[in-house]
Amino acid sequence: MQAWELGLRLRERREEVGMTAVAAGRASGITQAYISGVEAGRVKLPGDRLAQLVKIYEIDPSDAAELEELRVGAMQRAWWHQYSQLFPADFLRFLGYEAGAEHIRTYDNELLHGLLQTEGYARAVIRGGNTYVRLTEMDRRVAARMARQRRLGDDHPIRVTTVIAEGVLRQQVGGPEVMRAQLDHLDRLLTERPEQIEIRVMPFAAGAHPALGGPFQILSFPSPRLPDLVWQEVLTSSDIIDQSSRVADYVVTFAEARERALGSDESLALIRRIAKEMT
């Protein structure tokens, strides 16, 4: 997230001074592709390179100090780097965005969001839903999913607003015992953290609705400089969507789906009713 903000601010300043990426690369002795990679948050920027760009873009000293702080933060290795051999680069980037987000809005039509899963549920999902996962990787993948959930209880806990299809609650992932424990976990989250966690159930009776078709999540960040992002993951591919027009479509779709779903109290009542059936 810090690399992303650093890149955005450098690009904004480059455009303010009327310089193309090609011209910036020529002036600094680096390639246009490198400049573009830095601006996209995908390429690390050494201190001497940042100092060059600060000089070329005539950046104010106070802003330059903020950029250096972002650069140093972006160079640090976070907890998910230890799992770099397990996950593709896009998913590792998503973990970084999730770790820095302040609010996630998610629509899920088949499985619960990873931040809300119990270990038993997560293990059943990973074991049964991914034929390419080796058994030797199982424990590390589960550990990574549980590590993500630290954001729910840290000093600046992430807020989660989720709309889930009724079928998510009834799909017996891991069997009735695992599913009962999972539903009880949702009950506790909603009861103990009502200001942080919101779950709304889209009942079967709702019929067709705007979000029908596939899961997605919208990530919002504490920095006003960072726009919302969308993460979408399906069976064989995943995508980080940052185009403002496309993100806006997802935001509207989620808002409409949330309005059509059951209210918070009705959703909790349904979760409890289905949990009693899982015996």
N, C-alpha and C positions, 0 to 999 in steps of 0.2 A: 504494500500500500504506500509506503514511503517512497519507493522507487517510482511508483505511478504518479504521485503528487509532484515529485521532483521533475519528472519528465513533462508533465502538464505545464508547470510554471516556466520551465525553460522554453517550451514551445510558444507559450503566450508571449514571453518577452522577445523571442526571436521575431515573431510576427509583428509585435509593436514597433520594432526598429526597422521593419520592412525588409527582412533578410530571408531568403529561401534556405532550405536545408542544405542545398548544394553549395550556396555561397558561404554558409556557416562552416561547412566541412572544409571548404577551400581555405578560409581564413584561419582555421584552427589546425590545419594539416591532417585532418582525419576525413574519413569517407562520409558521404551523404547517408549511406546505409547505417553507419554507426550513430550518427546524429538522430536518425529516425528511430533506431532501436532504443536509444536513451529516452527519447520523448515518449515512446510507448511503454516505458517501464520494464523493458525486457533485457536491457543491457546495463551492466554495472558501470559506474562512472568513477574513475580514480580521481583523487583530489587535484592533481595537476591539470587534468582535463577540465574539471569544473572551473578551476581558476582561469583557464584560458577563455572559457565561454563567458564567465562573469566579466572579463575585460572586454571581450568582443561585443557583448550585448550591453555594455555600460550599465551593469546592474548596481543598484544602490548597496552600500556596505551592509546595512541592516538586513536587506533582503538576501544578500549573499551569505550572511551568517545563518539565516534560516535554511537556505538551500544546502549549505554544508552540513547542518544538523540532519536534514533529510537524507543526504548522501551517506553519512556515517551510519544512520539507522538502517538504510537499505543494504549496507554491506554486511550486516550482522546475520548470522545463521540462526534461523528460528527452529522450533521443535520439529516441524514437518520435514526439514531437510534430511533427517535420519531415515525417512521413508522414501527418498528419491528413487531408489531402485524398484520400488513397488508400483509407483503411480506415474502416469504421463505428466509432461510439463504443464499442460493446461490445468490439470487437477491440482497440482502443487500451487500454481498461481491462484486458483480458487481458494485453497486453504489459507493463503496469505490474505486475500480479500475478506474472507469470512472472519479471520482472526482480528481484523481491524474494523469490521463493520459495527455499527451501533444498533441496527435494526434489520431483520430479515423478514420479508413477506414471501410466503411459499404456498404454492398449490401442489398437492400431491394426490394422485389418483390411484396408486397401487401400494405404495410403501410409505411409512412414516419418515419424516425428515431425520437425518442422522443425528441432529442435536437432541432429538426427543426419544431416541431408541435406548432400550435397556441393552445390557451386554448380551443377554440370551437371544433377544430379537435380532440384534446386529449380527451375531454369529450365525444364526439361521439364515439370514438374508445373504450373507457373504458365502456361506457354504452352498446354499441352494440356488442362488441367482446368477452366479458367475462360473461358467464351466471352465474358464481359462485360469482360475485361481488354483495354485498348487496348495496342497494340504500344509506344506511347510511354511506357507505365507499366512495361513489363517490367523494365528495368534497376533502377528504384527499388524495385520489389517484391522482386526478388532481393536487392538490397542490404539491405533491411529484414530479410529472413530470415537473411542472413549476420550482421547486427548482433546478432540475438538470440543467436547462438552464442558471443558474447563471455563469456557467463555460465559457459561450460564451463571457461574458463581464467583467470577473474579471481581476486582475493584470497580470495574465499569462493565457490568453484565450486559450482554447482548439481549435485545428484545426480539421475541419471535411471535409473529402473527401468521397463523397457518390455516388454510382451508383444506380440509381433507375429504375425499369421497367416502361415503358410508362403507363402500367395499373394503377400504383400508382397515377399518375396524373389524370386519368380519372375516377377512382372509386369515386363516389360521397359520401364520408364519411360525414355524417351529413347533406347531401343535397347540392344543388348547391350554396347556399349563404355561408355556412360554407366553402365549398371547394374553392370558389372564394377567400375568405379571406385568406385561407391557401396558395393558389398559389401566391397571391399578397405578402404574407409574404416571400415566397421563393425568389420572385423577389427582394424584398428589401435586403434580406441577401446577395444575389449574387451581387447586385449593390453597396451596402455600404461596404461589407467586402470581396472583391474578393481574398485577400491574405489569408483569414482565412477559408472561406467556398467555397468548390468546389462541384458542383452538375452536374453529367453527366447522361443523360437519355439513357437507353437501349431501342431503338425503337422496335416496333412490327416487323418491317422489318428485324431486326438483326437475327431473327430465333433462332436456338439453339446456346447457348454460354456456356462458362465454369462454370458460376455461377448459371445457370438455376437449380432451384429446391427448394431453401430455403434461408432465410435471414441469415446473419452472420455479425459480426463486429470484427475488429482487433484493439486492443488497444496497443499503444506504449507509453513509459514512459520517463520522462526526465533523470532519473538515468541510466547510462550505465550498471549498475549491473542488471537491471530488463529487462528480455526478453519480447517480444511481447506475448500477450494473445489473445485468441479468445473467444468471447461470442456468443453462439448460442441458440436461444429460439424459440420453436415451440409451438403448441397448448397445449400439455400436459406435456412438459418437458423443461428444460433448462440445459445448460452445460457450465462450464468454462474449456476451453481446454488450457493446458500449455505444452503438449509434443512437443518438438521442431520440430520433423518431421511432425507432423500433422499441427502445426501452419504454417510451411513453405509451405505446400500444399495450405492453405488458402491464404497466401500472394501471391503466384504465380497465383492462380485462380482470386484473386481480380485484380491484375495487368493486366491480359489478358482481363477480363471483362471491365475494364476501357478503354482499348485500343479499344475495339469493340464498345463502346458506342459513342453517339454523343459528339462532342467537347463542351467546356463550352459555347461558343457563340450560337451554334446551340441548345443546351439544354435550354438556357434561352429564346431563340426565341420560342421554342416549349411550354415552360411553359406559356409564355405570350399568345400564340395563344389559348391554351386550357383554360386559365383563361377567355378569352373573350367569350368562349362558355358557361361558367358557369354563365349565366345571367337568 
